[in-house]
């Protein structure tokens, strides 16, 4: 029998805006984020990881 330590959860920083990735993508897996004149793509992978590309 194997015992595993549960993953530690990161605490949210008070006062820092927090967004659920699913809300940003409106339930899909892609969203665009604009910073100044640059457009970035946020993608949720099949492994439920986030990738941000320019």
C-alpha distance matrix in Angstrom:
0.0 3.8 6.8 10.1 13.6 15.7 18.8 21.9 24.8 28.2 30.9 34.0 37.1 39.8 42.8 41.3 41.6 38.3 38.1 35.5 35.5 35.8 38.9 40.4 39.9 41.0 38.0 38.4 36.9 40.0 42.2 45.1 45.5 49.0 49.7 53.4 54.5 51.1 48.9 45.1 42.7 39.3 36.9 33.6 31.6 29.5 26.4 27.8 29.1 32.7 35.3 38.7 41.5 45.2
3.8 0.0 3.8 6.6 10.2 12.5 15.4 18.5 21.5 24.8 27.6 30.8 33.8 36.6 39.6 37.9 38.4 35.1 35.1 32.6 32.6 33.1 36.3 37.6 37.3 38.5 35.7 36.0 34.3 37.2 39.4 42.1 42.4 45.7 46.3 50.0 51.1 47.8 45.7 41.9 39.6 36.3 34.0 30.7 28.9 27.1 23.8 25.0 26.0 29.5 32.1 35.4 38.2 41.9
6.8 3.8 0.0 3.8 6.8 9.4 12.5 15.3 18.4 21.7 24.4 27.6 30.6 33.2 36.4 34.9 35.5 32.4 32.6 30.4 30.7 31.4 34.3 35.7 35.7 36.9 34.3 34.9 33.3 36.1 37.9 40.6 40.6 43.9 44.4 48.1 49.4 46.2 44.2 40.5 38.3 34.9 32.9 29.6 28.2 26.7 23.3 24.0 24.9 28.1 30.9 34.1 37.1 40.7
10.1 6.6 3.8 0.0 3.8 6.2 8.9 11.9 15.0 18.2 21.1 24.3 27.2 30.0 33.0 31.4 32.0 29.0 29.2 27.1 27.4 28.3 31.2 32.4 32.5 33.9 31.4 32.0 30.3 32.9 34.6 37.1 37.0 40.3 40.7 44.3 45.7 42.5 40.6 36.9 34.8 31.4 29.6 26.4 25.1 24.0 20.5 20.9 21.5 24.6 27.4 30.5 33.6 37.1
13.6 10.2 6.8 3.8 0.0 3.8 6.4 8.6 12.0 15.1 17.8 21.1 23.9 26.7 29.9 28.4 29.3 26.4 27.1 25.3 25.9 27.2 29.8 30.9 31.5 32.9 30.8 31.6 29.8 32.2 33.5 35.9 35.4 38.5 38.7 42.3 44.0 40.9 39.2 35.6 33.8 30.3 28.9 25.9 25.1 24.4 20.8 20.7 20.9 23.7 26.5 29.3 32.6 36.0
15.7 12.5 9.4 6.2 3.8 0.0 3.8 6.4 9.1 12.5 15.2 18.3 21.4 24.1 27.1 25.6 26.2 23.2 23.7 21.8 22.6 23.7 26.2 27.5 28.2 29.4 27.3 28.3 26.8 29.2 30.4 32.9 32.5 35.7 36.1 39.8 41.4 38.5 36.6 33.0 31.2 27.5 26.2 23.1 22.6 22.0 18.6 17.9 18.4 21.1 24.3 27.0 30.4 33.8
18.8 15.4 12.5 8.9 6.4 3.8 0.0 3.8 6.4 9.5 12.6 15.6 18.6 21.5 24.4 22.6 23.2 20.2 20.8 19.2 19.7 21.3 23.8 24.7 25.5 27.1 25.3 26.1 24.3 26.4 27.5 29.7 29.2 32.3 32.5 36.1 37.8 34.9 33.1 29.5 27.9 24.3 23.2 20.3 20.1 20.1 16.6 15.6 15.5 17.9 20.9 23.5 26.9 30.3
21.9 18.5 15.3 11.9 8.6 6.4 3.8 0.0 3.8 6.5 9.3 12.6 15.4 18.3 21.3 19.8 20.9 18.3 19.5 18.5 19.5 21.5 23.4 24.3 25.7 27.2 25.9 26.9 25.2 27.0 27.5 29.5 28.5 31.3 31.3 34.8 36.8 34.1 32.6 29.2 27.9 24.4 23.8 21.3 21.7 22.2 18.8 17.3 16.7 18.4 21.4 23.5 27.0 30.2
24.8 21.5 18.4 15.0 12.0 9.1 6.4 3.8 0.0 3.8 6.4 9.3 12.4 15.2 18.1 16.6 17.4 14.7 16.0 15.1 16.6 18.6 20.2 21.2 22.8 24.2 23.1 24.5 23.0 24.7 24.8 26.8 25.7 28.6 28.6 32.2 34.3 31.8 30.2 27.0 25.7 22.1 21.9 19.5 20.4 21.2 18.3 16.1 15.6 16.8 20.0 21.7 25.4 28.4
28.2 24.8 21.7 18.2 15.1 12.5 9.5 6.5 3.8 0.0 3.8 6.4 9.1 12.3 15.1 13.4 14.6 12.4 14.3 14.3 15.8 18.4 19.6 20.1 22.1 23.8 23.3 24.5 23.0 24.0 23.7 25.2 23.7 26.2 25.9 29.3 31.7 29.3 28.1 25.0 24.2 20.8 21.2 19.4 20.8 22.2 19.5 16.9 15.7 16.1 19.0 20.1 23.8 26.4
30.9 27.6 24.4 21.1 17.8 15.2 12.6 9.3 6.4 3.8 0.0 3.8 6.4 9.0 12.1 11.2 12.9 11.2 13.8 14.5 16.7 19.3 19.7 20.4 22.9 24.3 24.1 25.8 24.6 25.5 24.7 26.1 24.2 26.5 26.0 29.3 31.9 29.9 28.9 26.1 25.7 22.4 23.2 21.5 23.4 24.9 22.5 19.6 18.6 18.5 21.3 22.0 25.6 28.0
34.0 30.8 27.6 24.3 21.1 18.3 15.6 12.6 9.3 6.4 3.8 0.0 3.8 6.2 8.8 7.6 9.2 7.8 10.9 12.3 14.8 17.5 17.4 17.9 20.8 22.0 22.4 24.2 23.2 23.7 22.4 23.6 21.5 23.6 23.2 26.3 29.1 27.4 26.4 23.9 23.7 20.6 21.8 20.6 23.0 24.9 22.9 19.7 18.5 17.8 20.4 20.5 24.1 26.2
37.1 33.8 30.6 27.2 23.9 21.4 18.6 15.4 12.4 9.1 6.4 3.8 0.0 3.8 6.3 5.6 8.5 8.8 12.4 14.7 17.0 20.0 19.4 19.4 22.6 24.0 24.9 26.5 25.4 25.4 23.7 24.3 21.7 23.3 22.3 25.1 28.2 26.8 26.3 24.1 24.5 21.8 23.6 22.8 25.3 27.6 25.7 22.5 20.9 19.7 21.8 21.4 24.7 26.3
39.8 36.6 33.2 30.0 26.7 24.1 21.5 18.3 15.2 12.3 9.0 6.2 3.8 0.0 3.8 5.6 8.5 9.6 13.4 15.9 18.7 21.3 20.1 20.4 23.9 24.8 26.0 27.9 27.4 27.2 25.2 25.8 23.1 24.4 23.5 26.0 29.3 28.3 27.9 26.1 26.6 24.0 26.0 25.3 28.1 30.3 28.6 25.2 23.9 22.6 24.7 24.1 27.4 28.7
42.8 39.6 36.4 33.0 29.9 27.1 24.4 21.3 18.1 15.1 12.1 8.8 6.3 3.8 0.0 3.8 6.4 8.9 12.5 15.7 18.4 21.0 19.2 19.2 22.9 23.7 25.4 27.3 26.9 26.3 23.9 24.0 21.1 22.0 21.0 23.2 26.6 26.1 25.8 24.5 25.3 23.1 25.5 25.2 28.3 30.8 29.5 26.0 24.6 22.8 24.6 23.4 26.4 27.3
41.3 37.9 34.9 31.4 28.4 25.6 22.6 19.8 16.6 13.4 11.2 7.6 5.6 5.6 3.8 0.0 3.8 6.3 9.9 13.2 15.4 18.3 16.9 16.3 19.9 21.2 22.9 24.4 23.6 22.9 20.6 20.6 17.8 18.9 17.9 20.5 23.7 22.8 22.4 20.9 21.7 19.4 21.9 21.8 24.9 27.6 26.4 22.9 21.3 19.2 20.8 19.5 22.6 23.6
41.6 38.4 35.5 32.0 29.3 26.2 23.2 20.9 17.4 14.6 12.9 9.2 8.5 8.5 6.4 3.8 0.0 3.8 6.7 10.4 12.6 15.2 13.4 12.9 16.6 17.7 19.6 21.2 20.8 20.0 17.5 17.7 15.1 16.5 16.2 18.9 21.9 21.0 20.2 18.8 19.3 17.0 19.5 19.6 22.9 25.6 24.8 21.2 19.9 17.6 19.3 17.9 21.0 22.0
38.3 35.1 32.4 29.0 26.4 23.2 20.2 18.3 14.7 12.4 11.2 7.8 8.8 9.6 8.9 6.3 3.8 0.0 3.8 6.9 9.5 12.1 10.8 10.9 14.3 15.4 16.7 18.5 18.0 17.8 15.9 16.9 14.9 17.1 17.4 20.6 23.1 21.7 20.3 18.3 18.1 15.3 17.2 16.7 19.9 22.3 21.5 17.8 16.8 14.9 17.2 16.5 19.9 21.5
38.1 35.1 32.6 29.2 27.1 23.7 20.8 19.5 16.0 14.3 13.8 10.9 12.4 13.4 12.5 9.9 6.7 3.8 0.0 3.8 6.2 8.5 7.1 7.2 10.6 11.6 13.0 14.8 14.6 14.4 12.6 14.2 12.8 15.6 16.6 20.0 22.1 20.5 18.5 16.4 15.6 12.7 14.4 13.8 17.3 19.6 19.3 15.5 14.9 13.0 15.3 14.8 18.2 19.9
35.5 32.6 30.4 27.1 25.3 21.8 19.2 18.5 15.1 14.3 14.5 12.3 14.7 15.9 15.7 13.2 10.4 6.9 3.8 0.0 3.8 5.4 5.3 6.6 9.0 9.8 10.2 12.2 12.1 12.9 12.1 14.5 14.1 17.3 18.9 22.5 24.1 22.1 19.6 17.2 15.5 12.2 12.8 11.4 14.8 16.6 16.4 12.6 12.7 11.5 14.3 14.7 18.2 20.5
35.5 32.6 30.7 27.4 25.9 22.6 19.7 19.5 16.6 15.8 16.7 14.8 17.0 18.7 18.4 15.4 12.6 9.5 6.2 3.8 0.0 3.8 5.3 5.1 6.3 8.4 8.6 9.5 8.7 9.3 8.9 11.7 11.8 15.5 17.4 21.0 22.1 19.8 17.0 14.3 12.2 8.7 9.0 7.8 11.4 13.6 13.9 10.2 10.1 8.4 11.0 11.6 14.9 17.4
35.8 33.1 31.4 28.3 27.2 23.7 21.3 21.5 18.6 18.4 19.3 17.5 20.0 21.3 21.0 18.3 15.2 12.1 8.5 5.4 3.8 0.0 3.8 5.4 5.1 5.8 5.0 6.9 7.5 9.1 9.4 12.8 13.9 17.5 19.9 23.4 24.2 22.0 18.9 16.4 13.8 10.7 10.1 8.5 11.7 13.2 14.1 10.6 11.7 10.8 13.4 14.3 17.2 19.7
38.9 36.3 34.3 31.2 29.8 26.2 23.8 23.4 20.2 19.6 19.7 17.4 19.4 20.1 19.2 16.9 13.4 10.8 7.1 5.3 5.3 3.8 0.0 3.8 5.4 4.8 6.3 8.8 10.1 10.6 9.6 12.4 13.0 16.3 18.7 22.0 23.0 21.4 18.4 16.6 14.6 11.9 12.4 11.6 15.2 16.8 17.8 14.2 14.9 13.4 15.6 15.7 18.5 20.4
40.4 37.6 35.7 32.4 30.9 27.5 24.7 24.3 21.2 20.1 20.4 17.9 19.4 20.4 19.2 16.3 12.9 10.9 7.2 6.6 5.1 5.4 3.8 0.0 3.8 5.5 7.9 8.7 9.1 8.3 6.3 8.7 9.2 12.6 15.1 18.5 19.3 17.6 14.6 12.8 11.1 8.8 10.2 10.5 14.2 16.6 17.7 14.3 14.2 11.9 13.3 12.7 15.2 16.8
39.9 37.3 35.7 32.5 31.5 28.2 25.5 25.7 22.8 22.1 22.9 20.8 22.6 23.9 22.9 19.9 16.6 14.3 10.6 9.0 6.3 5.1 5.4 3.8 0.0 3.8 5.4 5.1 5.8 5.4 4.9 8.4 10.3 13.8 16.9 20.1 20.3 18.3 14.8 12.9 10.3 8.2 8.4 8.6 12.1 14.2 16.0 13.0 13.4 11.4 12.6 12.6 14.7 16.5
41.0 38.5 36.9 33.9 32.9 29.4 27.1 27.2 24.2 23.8 24.3 22.0 24.0 24.8 23.7 21.2 17.7 15.4 11.6 9.8 8.4 5.8 4.8 5.5 3.8 0.0 3.8 5.6 8.2 8.6 8.2 11.4 13.2 16.4 19.6 22.6 22.9 21.2 17.8 16.4 13.9 12.0 12.0 11.7 14.9 16.3 18.2 15.2 16.3 14.8 16.3 16.4 18.5 20.1
38.0 35.7 34.3 31.4 30.8 27.3 25.3 25.9 23.1 23.3 24.1 22.4 24.9 26.0 25.4 22.9 19.6 16.7 13.0 10.2 8.6 5.0 6.3 7.9 5.4 3.8 0.0 3.8 6.8 8.9 10.0 13.6 15.7 19.2 22.3 25.5 25.7 23.6 20.1 18.1 15.1 12.8 11.6 10.2 12.9 13.5 15.6 12.8 14.6 14.0 16.0 16.9 19.2 21.4
38.4 36.0 34.9 32.0 31.6 28.3 26.1 26.9 24.5 24.5 25.8 24.2 26.5 27.9 27.3 24.4 21.2 18.5 14.8 12.2 9.5 6.9 8.8 8.7 5.1 5.6 3.8 0.0 3.8 5.9 8.1 11.8 14.6 18.1 21.3 24.4 24.1 21.8 18.1 16.1 12.7 10.8 9.1 8.3 10.6 11.6 14.2 12.0 13.5 12.7 14.0 15.0 16.7 18.9
36.9 34.3 33.3 30.3 29.8 26.8 24.3 25.2 23.0 23.0 24.6 23.2 25.4 27.4 26.9 23.6 20.8 18.0 14.6 12.1 8.7 7.5 10.1 9.1 5.8 8.2 6.8 3.8 0.0 3.8 7.1 10.6 13.3 16.9 19.8 23.1 22.8 20.0 16.4 13.8 10.2 8.0 5.5 4.9 7.3 9.0 11.5 9.5 10.4 9.4 10.4 11.8 13.5 16.1
40.0 37.2 36.1 32.9 32.2 29.2 26.4 27.0 24.7 24.0 25.5 23.7 25.4 27.2 26.3 22.9 20.0 17.8 14.4 12.9 9.3 9.1 10.6 8.3 5.4 8.6 8.9 5.9 3.8 0.0 3.8 7.0 10.0 13.4 16.5 19.7 19.1 16.4 12.7 10.4 6.8 5.6 4.7 6.6 9.3 11.9 14.2 12.2 12.0 9.9 9.7 9.9 11.0 13.0
42.2 39.4 37.9 34.6 33.5 30.4 27.5 27.5 24.8 23.7 24.7 22.4 23.7 25.2 23.9 20.6 17.5 15.9 12.6 12.1 8.9 9.4 9.6 6.3 4.9 8.2 10.0 8.1 7.1 3.8 0.0 3.8 6.6 10.0 13.2 16.4 16.1 13.7 10.2 8.4 5.8 5.1 6.7 9.1 12.3 15.2 17.1 14.6 13.9 11.0 10.7 9.5 10.8 12.0
45.1 42.1 40.6 37.1 35.9 32.9 29.7 29.5 26.8 25.2 26.1 23.6 24.3 25.8 24.0 20.6 17.7 16.9 14.2 14.5 11.7 12.8 12.4 8.7 8.4 11.4 13.6 11.8 10.6 7.0 3.8 0.0 3.8 6.6 10.0 12.9 12.3 10.1 6.5 5.6 4.6 6.1 8.9 12.0 15.0 18.2 19.9 17.6 16.2 12.9 11.7 9.3 9.6 9.7
45.5 42.4 40.6 37.0 35.4 32.5 29.2 28.5 25.7 23.7 24.2 21.5 21.7 23.1 21.1 17.8 15.1 14.9 12.8 14.1 11.8 13.9 13.0 9.2 10.3 13.2 15.7 14.6 13.3 10.0 6.6 3.8 0.0 3.8 6.7 10.0 10.4 8.4 5.8 5.0 6.2 7.2 10.8 13.6 16.8 20.3 21.3 18.8 16.9 13.3 12.1 9.1 9.8 9.4
49.0 45.7 43.9 40.3 38.5 35.7 32.3 31.3 28.6 26.2 26.5 23.6 23.3 24.4 22.0 18.9 16.5 17.1 15.6 17.3 15.5 17.5 16.3 12.6 13.8 16.4 19.2 18.1 16.9 13.4 10.0 6.6 3.8 0.0 3.8 6.4 6.8 5.7 4.6 6.2 8.8 10.6 14.2 17.3 20.3 23.9 24.9 22.5 20.4 16.7 15.1 11.7 11.5 9.9
49.7 46.3 44.4 40.7 38.7 36.1 32.5 31.3 28.6 25.9 26.0 23.2 22.3 23.5 21.0 17.9 16.2 17.4 16.6 18.9 17.4 19.9 18.7 15.1 16.9 19.6 22.3 21.3 19.8 16.5 13.2 10.0 6.7 3.8 0.0 3.8 5.9 5.3 6.5 7.8 11.2 12.7 16.5 19.5 22.3 26.0 26.6 24.2 21.7 17.9 16.3 12.6 12.4 10.4
53.4 50.0 48.1 44.3 42.3 39.8 36.1 34.8 32.2 29.3 29.3 26.3 25.1 26.0 23.2 20.5 18.9 20.6 20.0 22.5 21.0 23.4 22.0 18.5 20.1 22.6 25.5 24.4 23.1 19.7 16.4 12.9 10.0 6.4 3.8 0.0 3.8 5.7 8.3 10.7 14.2 16.2 19.9 23.1 25.9 29.5 30.2 27.9 25.4 21.6 19.7 16.0 15.2 12.6
54.5 51.1 49.4 45.7 44.0 41.4 37.8 36.8 34.3 31.7 31.9 29.1 28.2 29.3 26.6 23.7 21.9 23.1 22.1 24.1 22.1 24.2 23.0 19.3 20.3 22.9 25.7 24.1 22.8 19.1 16.1 12.3 10.4 6.8 5.9 3.8 0.0 3.8 6.7 10.0 13.4 16.2 19.6 23.1 25.6 29.2 30.3 28.3 25.9 22.1 19.8 16.1 14.5 11.3
51.1 47.8 46.2 42.5 40.9 38.5 34.9 34.1 31.8 29.3 29.9 27.4 26.8 28.3 26.1 22.8 21.0 21.7 20.5 22.1 19.8 22.0 21.4 17.6 18.3 21.2 23.6 21.8 20.0 16.4 13.7 10.1 8.4 5.7 5.3 5.7 3.8 0.0 3.8 6.6 10.2 13.1 16.4 19.9 22.2 25.9 26.8 25.0 22.5 18.8 16.2 12.5 10.7 7.5
48.9 45.7 44.2 40.6 39.2 36.6 33.1 32.6 30.2 28.1 28.9 26.4 26.3 27.9 25.8 22.4 20.2 20.3 18.5 19.6 17.0 18.9 18.4 14.6 14.8 17.8 20.1 18.1 16.4 12.7 10.2 6.5 5.8 4.6 6.5 8.3 6.7 3.8 0.0 3.8 6.8 10.0 13.1 16.7 19.1 22.7 23.9 22.1 19.9 16.3 13.8 10.4 8.8 6.4
45.1 41.9 40.5 36.9 35.6 33.0 29.5 29.2 27.0 25.0 26.1 23.9 24.1 26.1 24.5 20.9 18.8 18.3 16.4 17.2 14.3 16.4 16.6 12.8 12.9 16.4 18.1 16.1 13.8 10.4 8.4 5.6 5.0 6.2 7.8 10.7 10.0 6.6 3.8 0.0 3.8 6.6 9.8 13.4 15.7 19.3 20.3 18.6 16.2 12.6 10.1 6.6 5.5 4.4
42.7 39.6 38.3 34.8 33.8 31.2 27.9 27.9 25.7 24.2 25.7 23.7 24.5 26.6 25.3 21.7 19.3 18.1 15.6 15.5 12.2 13.8 14.6 11.1 10.3 13.9 15.1 12.7 10.2 6.8 5.8 4.6 6.2 8.8 11.2 14.2 13.4 10.2 6.8 3.8 0.0 3.8 6.3 10.0 12.3 15.8 17.2 15.5 13.6 10.2 7.9 5.6 5.3 6.3
39.3 36.3 34.9 31.4 30.3 27.5 24.3 24.4 22.1 20.8 22.4 20.6 21.8 24.0 23.1 19.4 17.0 15.3 12.7 12.2 8.7 10.7 11.9 8.8 8.2 12.0 12.8 10.8 8.0 5.6 5.1 6.1 7.2 10.6 12.7 16.2 16.2 13.1 10.0 6.6 3.8 0.0 3.8 6.9 9.7 13.3 14.3 12.2 10.3 6.9 5.7 4.6 6.7 9.1
36.9 34.0 32.9 29.6 28.9 26.2 23.2 23.8 21.9 21.2 23.2 21.8 23.6 26.0 25.5 21.9 19.5 17.2 14.4 12.8 9.0 10.1 12.4 10.2 8.4 12.0 11.6 9.1 5.5 4.7 6.7 8.9 10.8 14.2 16.5 19.9 19.6 16.4 13.1 9.8 6.3 3.8 0.0 3.8 6.2 9.7 11.1 9.4 8.1 5.7 5.2 6.4 8.3 11.4
33.6 30.7 29.6 26.4 25.9 23.1 20.3 21.3 19.5 19.4 21.5 20.6 22.8 25.3 25.2 21.8 19.6 16.7 13.8 11.4 7.8 8.5 11.6 10.5 8.6 11.7 10.2 8.3 4.9 6.6 9.1 12.0 13.6 17.3 19.5 23.1 23.1 19.9 16.7 13.4 10.0 6.9 3.8 0.0 3.8 6.8 8.0 5.8 5.6 4.8 6.6 9.1 11.6 14.9
31.6 28.9 28.2 25.1 25.1 22.6 20.1 21.7 20.4 20.8 23.4 23.0 25.3 28.1 28.3 24.9 22.9 19.9 17.3 14.8 11.4 11.7 15.2 14.2 12.1 14.9 12.9 10.6 7.3 9.3 12.3 15.0 16.8 20.3 22.3 25.9 25.6 22.2 19.1 15.7 12.3 9.7 6.2 3.8 0.0 3.8 5.2 5.1 5.2 6.3 7.5 10.8 12.7 16.3
29.5 27.1 26.7 24.0 24.4 22.0 20.1 22.2 21.2 22.2 24.9 24.9 27.6 30.3 30.8 27.6 25.6 22.3 19.6 16.6 13.6 13.2 16.8 16.6 14.2 16.3 13.5 11.6 9.0 11.9 15.2 18.2 20.3 23.9 26.0 29.5 29.2 25.9 22.7 19.3 15.8 13.3 9.7 6.8 3.8 0.0 3.8 5.3 7.4 9.7 11.2 14.6 16.4 19.9
26.4 23.8 23.3 20.5 20.8 18.6 16.6 18.8 18.3 19.5 22.5 22.9 25.7 28.6 29.5 26.4 24.8 21.5 19.3 16.4 13.9 14.1 17.8 17.7 16.0 18.2 15.6 14.2 11.5 14.2 17.1 19.9 21.3 24.9 26.6 30.2 30.3 26.8 23.9 20.3 17.2 14.3 11.1 8.0 5.2 3.8 0.0 3.8 5.6 9.0 11.0 14.7 17.0 20.7
27.8 25.0 24.0 20.9 20.7 17.9 15.6 17.3 16.1 16.9 19.6 19.7 22.5 25.2 26.0 22.9 21.2 17.8 15.5 12.6 10.2 10.6 14.2 14.3 13.0 15.2 12.8 12.0 9.5 12.2 14.6 17.6 18.8 22.5 24.2 27.9 28.3 25.0 22.1 18.6 15.5 12.2 9.4 5.8 5.1 5.3 3.8 0.0 3.8 6.8 9.8 13.2 16.0 19.7
29.1 26.0 24.9 21.5 20.9 18.4 15.5 16.7 15.6 15.7 18.6 18.5 20.9 23.9 24.6 21.3 19.9 16.8 14.9 12.7 10.1 11.7 14.9 14.2 13.4 16.3 14.6 13.5 10.4 12.0 13.9 16.2 16.9 20.4 21.7 25.4 25.9 22.5 19.9 16.2 13.6 10.3 8.1 5.6 5.2 7.4 5.6 3.8 0.0 3.8 6.7 10.2 13.2 16.9
32.7 29.5 28.1 24.6 23.7 21.1 17.9 18.4 16.8 16.1 18.5 17.8 19.7 22.6 22.8 19.2 17.6 14.9 13.0 11.5 8.4 10.8 13.4 11.9 11.4 14.8 14.0 12.7 9.4 9.9 11.0 12.9 13.3 16.7 17.9 21.6 22.1 18.8 16.3 12.6 10.2 6.9 5.7 4.8 6.3 9.7 9.0 6.8 3.8 0.0 3.8 6.7 10.0 13.5
35.3 32.1 30.9 27.4 26.5 24.3 20.9 21.4 20.0 19.0 21.3 20.4 21.8 24.7 24.6 20.8 19.3 17.2 15.3 14.3 11.0 13.4 15.6 13.3 12.6 16.3 16.0 14.0 10.4 9.7 10.7 11.7 12.1 15.1 16.3 19.7 19.8 16.2 13.8 10.1 7.9 5.7 5.2 6.6 7.5 11.2 11.0 9.8 6.7 3.8 0.0 3.8 6.5 10.2
38.7 35.4 34.1 30.5 29.3 27.0 23.5 23.5 21.7 20.1 22.0 20.5 21.4 24.1 23.4 19.5 17.9 16.5 14.8 14.7 11.6 14.3 15.7 12.7 12.6 16.4 16.9 15.0 11.8 9.9 9.5 9.3 9.1 11.7 12.6 16.0 16.1 12.5 10.4 6.6 5.6 4.6 6.4 9.1 10.8 14.6 14.7 13.2 10.2 6.7 3.8 0.0 3.8 7.0
41.5 38.2 37.1 33.6 32.6 30.4 26.9 27.0 25.4 23.8 25.6 24.1 24.7 27.4 26.4 22.6 21.0 19.9 18.2 18.2 14.9 17.2 18.5 15.2 14.7 18.5 19.2 16.7 13.5 11.0 10.8 9.6 9.8 11.5 12.4 15.2 14.5 10.7 8.8 5.5 5.3 6.7 8.3 11.6 12.7 16.4 17.0 16.0 13.2 10.0 6.5 3.8 0.0 3.8
45.2 41.9 40.7 37.1 36.0 33.8 30.3 30.2 28.4 26.4 28.0 26.2 26.3 28.7 27.3 23.6 22.0 21.5 19.9 20.5 17.4 19.7 20.4 16.8 16.5 20.1 21.4 18.9 16.1 13.0 12.0 9.7 9.4 9.9 10.4 12.6 11.3 7.5 6.4 4.4 6.3 9.1 11.4 14.9 16.3 19.9 20.7 19.7 16.9 13.5 10.2 7.0 3.8 0.0
